[in-house]
Amino acid sequence: MSLVMEAFELRRTDGVPLLGPLQLSLGPGARLGLVGESGSGKSLLARACFGALPPGVVQHGGTLRVFGVNLAPGPAREALRPRLGWLPQDPQQGLNPLLTLAEHLALLPGIFRGESPAAALARLGPLLERLCLPGDRAFLAQFPHQLSGGQRQRLGLAMALSCDPELLLLDEPTSALDPRIQRDFLNLVLDLQRERGLGCLWITHDLALAARACERLVVLYAGVILEAGPTIRLLSAPRHPYTTRLLEAARGQPSTEAGFQPAPDARPEGCPFQPRCARRQGSCKHWRAWQGSPRDGVRCERPLRAAD
């Protein structure tokens, strides 16, 4: 497996739970989507996969293995970095305004592969062409602020792929793009994923994108996985009431459950969605077990059926 989490849990240093316990896995060449509203813990999970947790956040329990290696601080984690690619939500996030495009593209190959800038740029030439980015000296001498939003996103993808990774994490990669560019960018990523056999973890709140990009989906709410399964099944016949609310929101339908996602220090016991759920009952305050499995199941005492 490229990525395996077993009872993985993150907490603040004061003990407040932020994420998990989580059970999920991603195989080589597979496409897994992590969906949920803002604040559900999606980006925190991505940062955990890179061993780049923000200050004040620590692993509380469980294991996170990438390519079979326990992702703990040390030489083993550093050796994994060239096998991982990360495309952040904001294309500006990974760009230094003081570096040229050529310096950006040569940075990671120089660190992890020992390549000279000239060798790195020569090797990346075909990739830049696929990404519709000119490889001539005039273009590569530019700075990030001289690019359009779509060009910056494609530059970020080129950097993420510059060391030929085996696992690519994409954090809301199309949120800053207009619909036409979103479609073209998604098609490009899917083509490259198939050609290179990349495992991809898509982090998004866009269910339309998830439906096209992902084979399987995991639904996250308040740091807890509520439902998981094949994309077609989960979007056509969701079983957790929260998943149905996500689908209704995507269709522009108003929600019948008032309220907001709870803050980490106010997360209720049992199902975290139960204070907002029209199907809740007293026992939901204690229910955390799976019906089915973490790979294809639901964490709900009264899951929806096709007739509901």
VEXGU-678486 format. One record per residue: x negated, y, z negated of N, C-alpha, C in turn; residue in one letter. Coordinates in steps of 0.1 Angstrom, whole numbers, plus 2048, in hexadecimal, padded with zeros to 3 digits. Layout:
XYZXYZXYZa/...
REM end
This chain:
7F87F48008008008007F780D800m/7FC8178077F48248077F782B7FAs/80382A7F58068327E981082A7E0l/80C8287D48158217CA8168287BDv/82282B7B88248317AB82C8267A3m/82782479782D81A78E82F821780e/83B82377D83F82A77083683776Ea/83483E77A82B84A779833855773f/82D85C76A83486776382A873760e/82F87F76382888B760830893755l/82889974C82E8A27428258AE740r/82C8B873A8248C473681B8C072Ar/8118C87278098C471C8108C570Ft/81C8CC70E8238CC70282D8C0701d/82C8B770B8348AB70A8418AB712g/8458B77188518B871F8508B072Cv/85A8A672F85989F73C85C8A7748p/8548A57528558AC75F8598A376Bl/85389776B85588E776854880772l/85E87877685E86A773864866766g/86285976385A84F76985E84B778p/85584A78185884878F85383B794l/85B83479C8568287A385882B7B2q/84E82B7BA84F82C7C88438277CFl/8448247DC83981F7E483A8237F2s/82E8247F982E82880782382080Dl/82781881781E80F81E81781682Ag/80C81082F80581683B80E818846p/80E82384D816826858824829856g/82882984983782B84683A83A844a/84683D84484B84B84385584C838r/85185182C85A85382185E86181El/86A86481C86F87281987387380Bg/86E87E8058728827F787B88E7F8l/88788C7F48918977F689789B7E8v/89B8A87E88A18AD7DC8A08BC7DCg/8A88C37D48A88D27D489B8D77CEe/8998E47CF88E8EB7CA88D8E97BAs/8818E67B587F8E47A78818D57A3g/8838CC7AC8868BE7A88798B77A6s/86D8BC7A98608B67A78598B07B3g/85E8B47BF8598AE7CB84A8B27CDk/8488BF7CC83A8C47CF8318C07C4s/8368BF7B882D8BA7AD8298AC7AFl/8318A47B582E8967B98238967C3l/82489F7CD8198A07D780C8A47D1a/80C8AD7C88008B27C27FA8A67B9r/80289E7B37FD8937AC7F68897B5a/7FB8877C17F487E7CB7E68837CEc/7E48907CD7D78957D07CE8977C4f/7D48937B87CC8967AC7CA8A47AAg/7D48AC7AE7D38BB7AD7DE8C17A4a/7E08BB7987EB8C07907E88CE78Bl/7F38D678A7F18E47857ED8E4776p/7E78EE7717E48EF7637F08ED75Ap/7EE8E674F7F98E37468018D7749g/7FE8CF7538058C37577FB8B8757v/8008AD7507F78A174E7FF894751v/7F888A7557FE87D757801877749q/80D87374781186E73A81185F739h/81385874581484A745815845753g/814837754815831761808832769g/80982E7767FE82E77F80283478Ct/7F883A7937F983F7A07ED83A7A8l/7F08317B27E582B7B97E68307C8r/7DB8347CE7DA8387DC7D082F7E2v/7D48277EC7CC81D7F37C68137E8f/7CE8107DE7C98067D47C180C7C9g/7BD8197CA7B481F7C07BD8277B6v/7BB8257A97C282D79F7BD83B7A0n/7C68447A27C38527A47C085A797l/7B58567917B085D7857A4866789a/7A1870781796879784789871785p/78087478E77386E78F76F86B79Eg/7648647A075F8627AD76985A7B6p/7708517B17798497B97848527BFa/78985C7B77938657BD78D86E7C8r/7818737C677B87B7CF7798747DDe/7758677DC77385F7E878085D7F0a/78C85F7E979885D7F179C8697F9l/7978757F579C8817FB79C88280Ar/79187D81179287D82079C874826p/7A286B81E7AC8628237BA867821r/7BB87381B7C787A8187C8887820l/7D388A8267D689782C7E289E826g/7E18AB8247EC8B281D7EF8BE825w/7FC8C08298018CC83080A8D3827l/8068DE82180E8E581781A8EC81Dp/8248F08158308F781982C904820q/82490C81A82091981F814918827d/81491A83480891883C7FD921838p/80092C8317F593582C7EE92F820q/7F59268197F092180C7E291B80Dq/7DF9148187D290D81A7C8915823g/7CB9228267C392982F7BC935827l/7B093782A7A89418247A794D82En/7AC95982A7AC96483479F969838p/79496583178796983477F95F83El/78695484177F94A84978694A857l/77D94886178394686F78A939870t/79193787B79892A87E78D91F87Fl/78292288677891888777291487Aa/77091D87176B91A86377591185Ce/78291485D78D90C85778C8FE85Ch/78B8FC86978C8EF86F7808E686Bl/7748ED86A7688E68677658E3858a/76D8E985076B8E984176B8DB83Cl/7778D483D7788C783776F8BC83El/76E8BC84B7658B28517568B484Cp/7538C18497458C38447448BE836g/74E8BF82E74D8BB82074E8AB81Fi/7578A582675A89782475388E82Ef/75089383A74988B84473B88F848r/73789A84272989F8447278A4853g/7328A88597318AC86772D8BB868e/7258BE8727228CC87572F8D387As/7308E087973B8E787F73D8E488Ep/7328E48967338E18A47398D38A6a/7348C989F7388BB8A17478BA89Da/74B8C08927598BF88D7628C6898a/75F8D189D7678D88A67688D08B3l/75D8CA8B775D8C28C47668B68C2a/7668AF8B676E8A48B477D8A78B3r/7808B38AD78E8B78AB7948BE8B8l/78C8BF8C27918C68CF79E8BF8D4g/79E8B28D67AA8AC8DB7B68AE8D2p/7B48AE8C47BF8B08BB7C48BE8BDl/7BC8C88BE7C08D68C07C88D78CDl/7C48D08D77CC8D08E37DA8CA8E2e/7DA8BF8DA7E88B98D77F08C38CFr/7EA8CB8C77F28D48BE7F48E18C5l/7F08E28D27F28EF8DA7EB8FA8D4c/7DF8F88CF7D69028C97CA9038D2l/7C790F8D87BB9108E07AF90C8D9p/7A59068DF7999028D978D90B8DDg/7909168E478591F8E97809278DEd/77492D8E176D9358D67759418D2r/77C9488DB7839548D878E9518CEa/7959468D07A09428C779B93E8B9f/7909358B978B9308AD78493B8A5l/7819468AB77A9518A478595A89Ca/79195789F79C95F89879D95B889q/7A59648827A89618747B795E872f/7BB9578677C89528667D395D868p/7D09698647DB9748657DE977873h/7D697387D7D897688B7E196B892q/7E596188A7ED9568907FC95888Dl/804952895812952892815947887s/82194888182493E87782392F87Cg/82892D88982792088F81891C891g/8109258958029228977FB91F88Aq/7FE9268807F89238727FC91586Dr/80991287080D90486C8068F9873q/8048FB8807FC8F28887EE8F1884r/7E88FD8817DA8FD87C7D98F586Fl/7E48F78667E48EF8597E48E085Cg/7EC8DC8667ED8CE86A7DF8C986Fl/7D98D18777CC8CE87C7C28CC871a/7C28D48677B98D385B7BD8C7853m/7CA8C48527CE8B884A7C98AB851a/7C88AB85E7C489F8667B589F86Al/7AE8A98657A08AB86A7968A0866s/79A89985B79188E85779788085Ac/7A18808637A78748677AD86C85Bd/7B68728537BC86C8477C586084Bp/7C88588417D184D8427DE85083Ce/7DF85A8337EC85D82D7ED86C82El/7F98718337FB87F83480788382Cl/80688D82381089381B8148A0821l/8218A28248278AE82A8318B4821l/82E8C081B8368C681183E8D1818d/84B8CF81B8548D982284D8DF82Ee/8488D783783F8DC8418458E584Cp/8538E484D8598EC8578628F7852t/8618FA84586A90483E868912843s/85C91584885992384C85B92485Ca/86091A86286091A87186E91C876l/87092288287E92388788291688Dd/88F91488F89490689388D90089Fp/88A9088A98849028B58768FD8B2r/86E9058AB8619028A88618F689Ei/86B8F689586C8EB88B86D8DD893q/8768DD89D8788D18A586B8CD8ACr/8648D68B28588D38BA84D8CE8B0d/84C8D48A48428D189B8458C3895f/8528C08928558B288D8528A8898l/8558AA8A48528A08AF84389E8B0n/83C8A98AE82D8A88AF82889F8A4l/82C8A289882789A88C82B88B88Dv/83788989283C87B89383387389El/83087A8A98278748B381A8718ADd/81487A8A68068788A180786D896l/81286D88E81386288481385488Aq/81B85389581B84689C80E8428A2r/80884C8A87FB8498AF7F08458A6e/7F084C89A7E584A8917E8840886r/7F483B8857F883287B7F883886Dg/7FB84586C7FB84C860807848857l/80484684A80F84684081385583Dg/82085883D82486683B82E86782Fc/82B87082683587381B83A88181El/84788282284D88E825854893819w/8518A08158588A680A8618B180Fi/86E8B080D8778BA8148848BA80Dt/88B8C680F8998C780A8A28C7817h/89C8C58238A38C682F8A78B7833d/8B38B48318B88A68348B88A3843l/8BA8AD84B8BA8AB85A8AC8A785Ea/8A28AE8588948AA85B89189C856l/89589984A89288C84489988184Ca/8A48848528AB8798598A3875866a/89C87F86C89487C878886877874r/88087C86987287A86686F86D85Ea/87986985687685F84C87E85284Ec/87784784B87D83A84B88583783Ee/87F83C83388683A82688684781Fr/88F84981589185580E8918527FFl/88C85B7F788D85B7E88938687E4v/89D8677DC8A58737D78A08777C9v/89B8837C88958877BB89E8937B5l/8A08927A88A889C7A28A289E793y/89E8AA7908998AD78388E8A377Fa/8858A078987A89778687D889786g/88988478988D876788892872795v/88E8667998938607A68A185A7A3i/8AB85F7AA8B985A7A88BE8507B2l/8B88507BE8BC8477C98B08457D3e/8AF83A7D98A58377E38AA82C7ECa/8A582D7F98AA8238028A6827810g/8AA81E81A8A88228288B082E82Cp/8AA8378348B08448378BE84283Dt/8C08398468CD83884C8D8834841i/8D482B8398DE82782E8E1832825r/8D68388208D88438168E084F81Bl/8DE8538278E585E82C8F385B831l/8F584F83590384B83A90C84682Es/90584082490D83A81990683D80Ca/9058498088FE84C7FB9058467EFp/8FE8427E590483C7D99048457CDr/8FA84E7CC8FA8567C09028637C3h/90A8687BA9118747BC9098807C0p/8FC8807BA8F488C7BE8F088B7CDy/8ED87F7D28EA87E7E08F58837E9t/9028817E590D8867ED90D8957ECt/90989B7E09098A97E08FE8AF7E9r/8F38A97EA8E98AD7F38EE8AD802l/8F58A28058FA8A18139058AC815l/90E8AE80C9188B980D9118C780Fe/9078C98079008D68088FA8D8816a/8F48CD81B8EE8CD8298F98D0833a/9058CC8319108CE83A9178DB838r/9138E382E9198F082B9268EE823g/9288E381C9348E18149318E5806q/93A8EC8009388F17F29388E57E8p/9308E67DE92F8DB7D493B8DC7CAs/9408D17C594A8D17BB9448D07ADt/9378CE7AC9308CD79F9298DB79De/92E8E27939278EF78F91A8EC788a/9128F77869068F577E8F98F5786g/8EE8F377F8E18F47858D98E8780f/8CE8E57888C58DB7848BF8DF776q/8BE8D676C8B98DA75F8AA8DD75Fp/8A68E67568988E97548928DD74Ea/8848DB75087E8CF74A8808CD73Bp/8808D87338828D67258918D5721d/89A8D572B8A88D37288AE8C7730a/8A58BE7358A98B373D8B18A9733r/8BD8A67378C589D72E8C188F72Ep/8C58887248C28797238CB87272Ee/8C68667318CE85F73B8CC865749g/8D78657518D686A75F8D687975Ec/8CB8807638CA88E7628D5896769p/8DC88F7738E789677A8F4895772f/8F688D76890388B76290A89775Cq/9038A275890B8AD7539138B475Fp/90F8B276B9158B877791E8AF77Er/91E8A277A92589878393389577Fc/93C89678994A89478794D885783a/94487C78694786E78394086A775r/93B87376E93487076193D86A757r/93786274E93E85D74393485C737q/93885972C93085A720923852721g/92484672791883E72890D843732s/91184D73A9078527448FC85A73Cc/8FF85D7308F58647288E985B724k/8EB84E7268E08457228DC83C72Eh/8E283E73A8E08357458D383A74Dw/8C983174E8BE8347568BA82875Fr/8C181D75E8BD8117668C1811774a/8BA80977C8BD80978B8C87FE78Ew/8D18027978D97F879D8D37F57ABq/8CE7E97AD8C57E67B88B77E77B4g/8AE7EE7BC8A07EE7B989B7FD7BBs/8908007B688A80E7B98888107C8p/8878057D08858077DE8928097E6r/89D8037E18AA8047E78B48027DDd/8B780D7D68C180C7CB8C581A7C6g/8CC81A7BB8D18277B58D18267A6v/8CE8327A08CD8337928DA83A78Dr/8E583278C8F28377898FA82C783c/90282F77990A82577391782377Be/91B82E78292882D78A925831798r/91C82A79F91982E7AD92582E7B6p/9248367C092E8377CA92E82B7D3l/93A8277D893B81D7E29408237EFr/94081B7F9944820806952826806a/95B8207FE9698257FE96B8317F5a/9618357ED9628407E496284E7ECd/
REM end
